[in-house]
Amino acid sequence: MIGELITIGIMAFALSMDAFSLSIGMGLVGLRYKHIVKIGATVGGFHVLMPLIGIFLGKLLSQYIGVFAFVLGGLVLIFIGLQMIVSTFQNDERAPMLSPAGWGLLLFSISVSLDSFTAGLSLGMLGAKTWVTLVSFGWMSAMFTWAGLILGRKMGNWIGGYSEWLGGTILIGFGLKIILSMTA
């Protein structure tokens, strides 16, 4: 039991690093703390839902969905990043087409949780304790998302008007990294 807890804890930490890194980029746009709490809770919720679905689907789909999930997640991150960069060139004060609210928040949460889905597939095949996995993944990802958003918010104050462009570039970079790592 202790070995399983340590293994799942390490996996939760590793899977939360995506959310942390990408949250720094998202936080650069200067989010309010109320919005930061909502984003972290949503990402944490998806880090519970996605592995739960993965655990239940198990071995049958793991052979087919693994690469597709990563490519889809990478494409979503590139799209969000491009939207952030395009919004920096617009003179009007409209919100970007895909902001970290509504559909943008949903897409962001899904994209950083897709790796938890595939991890859930593997853990489901190995017979891991479902509740331990879900609590660990959800809590760890929410904490790291909050930390990344707050760090990005602080950095955004130093960077000024270029923060949204930088955040978009970071998201595009991670999206490309995900896609290229799957094709190599």
MOWO-V407967 format. One record per pair of residues at least 24 apart in sequence whose C-alpha atoms are under 6 Angstrom apart, sorted by the first residue. I is the first residue (numbers start at 1). J is the second residue. Records with the same first field share a line. If there is no record, write none. Layout:
I=J  J
This chain:
12=136  137
16=141
19=112  145
20=144  145  148
23=145  148  149
24=148  149  152
25=167  170
26=167
27=149  152  153
28=152  153  156  163  167
29=163  164
30=153
40=142  145  146
41=142
43=109
44=138  141  142
45=138
47=113  137  138
48=134  138
50=117
51=116  117  120
54=117  120  121
55=120  121  124
58=121  124  125
59=125
71=179
73=111
74=175  178  179
77=171  175
78=172  175
81=168  171  172
84=168
85=165  168
